Amino acid sequence: MRRIFTGALCLLALAASSTQAQFNRHVRIVNRSSSTIEYLYASNIDRTTWEEDILGPNRVIAPGYYRDANIDDGTYHCRYDLKAVLRDGRVAVSHNFDVCANSSWTVYD
């Protein structure tokens, strides 16, 4: 009986992890502000620091444009803090953003 219970728990854990793995963590970042987004950061809510710039070198999001970003950091998290740094020095931050349930994040003035 104990083997059956242990086997059932293992199957349940495997099903839960494969369900988490199937979520799409791609988010369309839309720039509706009057300034270019120069840097974009996303860190899962368990992190205490920002991860590297998602846009990468020489890539920006001009006003009125968007870019699709892969937010998946391999941890299977769905909740992330997002941060956009604009050319004019302003910063837009969204805390606890669910990248599994939301397919876009818009930055406004």
Contacts in CASP RR format, 6 or more apart in sequence:
PFRMAT RR
TARGET T0000
AUTHOR 0000-0000-0000
METHOD contacts of the structure
MODEL  1
MRRIFTGALCLLALAASSTQAQFNRHVRIVNRSSSTIEYLYASNIDRTTW
EEDILGPNRVIAPGYYRDANIDDGTYHCRYDLKAVLRDGRVAVSHNFDVC
ANSSWTVYD
17 76 0 8 1.000
20 76 0 8 1.000
20 78 0 8 1.000
21 76 0 8 1.000
23 76 0 8 1.000
23 78 0 8 1.000
23 99 0 8 1.000
23 100 0 8 1.000
24 100 0 8 1.000
24 103 0 8 1.000
25 70 0 8 1.000
25 71 0 8 1.000
25 72 0 8 1.000
25 78 0 8 1.000
25 99 0 8 1.000
25 100 0 8 1.000
26 68 0 8 1.000
26 69 0 8 1.000
26 70 0 8 1.000
26 71 0 8 1.000
26 72 0 8 1.000
26 99 0 8 1.000
26 103 0 8 1.000
27 68 0 8 1.000
27 69 0 8 1.000
27 71 0 8 1.000
27 82 0 8 1.000
27 97 0 8 1.000
27 99 0 8 1.000
27 102 0 8 1.000
27 103 0 8 1.000
27 104 0 8 1.000
27 105 0 8 1.000
28 66 0 8 1.000
28 67 0 8 1.000
28 68 0 8 1.000
28 69 0 8 1.000
28 103 0 8 1.000
28 104 0 8 1.000
28 105 0 8 1.000
29 37 0 8 1.000
29 40 0 8 1.000
29 61 0 8 1.000
29 66 0 8 1.000
29 67 0 8 1.000
29 68 0 8 1.000
29 69 0 8 1.000
29 84 0 8 1.000
29 104 0 8 1.000
29 105 0 8 1.000
29 107 0 8 1.000
30 64 0 8 1.000
30 66 0 8 1.000
30 104 0 8 1.000
30 105 0 8 1.000
30 106 0 8 1.000
30 107 0 8 1.000
31 37 0 8 1.000
31 61 0 8 1.000
31 62 0 8 1.000
31 63 0 8 1.000
31 64 0 8 1.000
31 65 0 8 1.000
31 66 0 8 1.000
31 84 0 8 1.000
31 106 0 8 1.000
31 107 0 8 1.000
32 63 0 8 1.000
32 64 0 8 1.000
32 106 0 8 1.000
32 107 0 8 1.000
32 108 0 8 1.000
32 109 0 8 1.000
33 63 0 8 1.000
33 86 0 8 1.000
33 90 0 8 1.000
33 92 0 8 1.000
33 107 0 8 1.000
33 108 0 8 1.000
33 109 0 8 1.000
34 63 0 8 1.000
34 88 0 8 1.000
34 109 0 8 1.000
35 63 0 8 1.000
35 86 0 8 1.000
35 87 0 8 1.000
35 88 0 8 1.000
35 89 0 8 1.000
35 90 0 8 1.000
36 60 0 8 1.000
36 61 0 8 1.000
36 62 0 8 1.000
36 63 0 8 1.000
36 86 0 8 1.000
36 87 0 8 1.000
37 55 0 8 1.000
37 60 0 8 1.000
37 61 0 8 1.000
37 84 0 8 1.000
37 85 0 8 1.000
37 86 0 8 1.000
37 87 0 8 1.000
37 107 0 8 1.000
38 55 0 8 1.000
38 60 0 8 1.000
38 85 0 8 1.000
38 86 0 8 1.000
38 87 0 8 1.000
39 53 0 8 1.000
39 55 0 8 1.000
39 83 0 8 1.000
39 84 0 8 1.000
39 85 0 8 1.000
40 53 0 8 1.000
40 54 0 8 1.000
40 55 0 8 1.000
40 61 0 8 1.000
40 67 0 8 1.000
40 69 0 8 1.000
40 82 0 8 1.000
40 83 0 8 1.000
40 84 0 8 1.000
40 85 0 8 1.000
41 50 0 8 1.000
41 51 0 8 1.000
41 52 0 8 1.000
41 53 0 8 1.000
41 54 0 8 1.000
41 82 0 8 1.000
41 83 0 8 1.000
41 84 0 8 1.000
41 85 0 8 1.000
42 51 0 8 1.000
42 54 0 8 1.000
42 69 0 8 1.000
42 71 0 8 1.000
42 73 0 8 1.000
42 80 0 8 1.000
42 81 0 8 1.000
42 82 0 8 1.000
42 83 0 8 1.000
42 99 0 8 1.000
43 49 0 8 1.000
43 50 0 8 1.000
43 51 0 8 1.000
43 73 0 8 1.000
43 80 0 8 1.000
43 81 0 8 1.000
44 73 0 8 1.000
44 75 0 8 1.000
44 77 0 8 1.000
44 79 0 8 1.000
44 80 0 8 1.000
44 81 0 8 1.000
45 77 0 8 1.000
45 79 0 8 1.000
45 80 0 8 1.000
45 81 0 8 1.000
45 95 0 8 1.000
45 96 0 8 1.000
46 75 0 8 1.000
46 77 0 8 1.000
47 81 0 8 1.000
50 81 0 8 1.000
50 83 0 8 1.000
51 73 0 8 1.000
54 69 0 8 1.000
54 70 0 8 1.000
54 71 0 8 1.000
55 61 0 8 1.000
55 67 0 8 1.000
55 69 0 8 1.000
59 67 0 8 1.000
60 87 0 8 1.000
61 67 0 8 1.000
66 104 0 8 1.000
71 80 0 8 1.000
71 99 0 8 1.000
72 99 0 8 1.000
78 98 0 8 1.000
78 99 0 8 1.000
78 100 0 8 1.000
78 101 0 8 1.000
79 96 0 8 1.000
79 97 0 8 1.000
79 98 0 8 1.000
79 99 0 8 1.000
80 96 0 8 1.000
80 97 0 8 1.000
80 99 0 8 1.000
81 93 0 8 1.000
81 94 0 8 1.000
81 95 0 8 1.000
81 96 0 8 1.000
81 97 0 8 1.000
82 93 0 8 1.000
82 94 0 8 1.000
82 97 0 8 1.000
82 105 0 8 1.000
83 91 0 8 1.000
83 92 0 8 1.000
83 93 0 8 1.000
83 94 0 8 1.000
84 91 0 8 1.000
84 92 0 8 1.000
84 93 0 8 1.000
84 107 0 8 1.000
85 91 0 8 1.000
86 92 0 8 1.000
86 107 0 8 1.000
92 107 0 8 1.000
92 108 0 8 1.000
94 105 0 8 1.000
97 105 0 8 1.000
END
